[in-house]
Amino acid sequence: MCYVLPKREELRRAIQWISCNIQENPGKPVQPYVRDAIFRFDLSPIDAEFLIEFFHKRKEEK
């Protein structure tokens, strides 16, 4: 059975998944999680770029 997710739902889930992994492993770099999430959640190139920028900016804010 195929489920159609609402627009951007994959991106929201990817951000949530990465955030959970960061909380569980705060010392590890974020980039591997971002790379894994892009493939795990089958993100479009635009969503992948947004995800990369989102966590890059988040890192700079800390």
N, C-alpha and C positions, 0 to 999 in steps of 0.2 A: 504494500500500500504506500502511496506517495503522499507526503504532506507538503503543502505549500505554506511557507512561513510568511508573515507580514514583511513588508519592505523594511530592510535594515535590521531584521531580527537576528540574522547571522552575525552582524557587526556587534550588536548589543551583547550577544552570547560570548563572542570572542573577547570583548573587553572584560566581561564578568569572569571568564575563565582565566585570563591573564592576571587580573587583579587577585583572584584567589590564590594563584600560584605564587605571586609576589608576597602575599601575606604569609604563606606557609614557608617560603624560602627567601627571606628578605636579603640575604647576602649574595644571591645569584644574580647575574645580569639579566636584564629584561629582554634583550634582543632575541635570544633563542625561543622564548615564550611567544614573542610576536611572530616570529617566522613559523613556528609550529601552528599557531592559531590561524594564520593565513591559509594554510593547507587543510587543517582540521575542519574549519568552518567554510571552506570553499569560497573565500571572499573574492569579490571582483577586484580588478586592479585599482579602481578608485577607492574602494573600501580598504584595501590593503595599504594604500598610501596614507589614508586618513589614520589608520591604526598605528602606523609607524610614526607619524607626526604627533599623534596624541600622546604616545608614551615617551617620545623624545622631549616634548614640551613639559610633560609631567616630571621627567627626570631633572630638567633644568630648574624647575620651580623648587625642588628640594634643596 
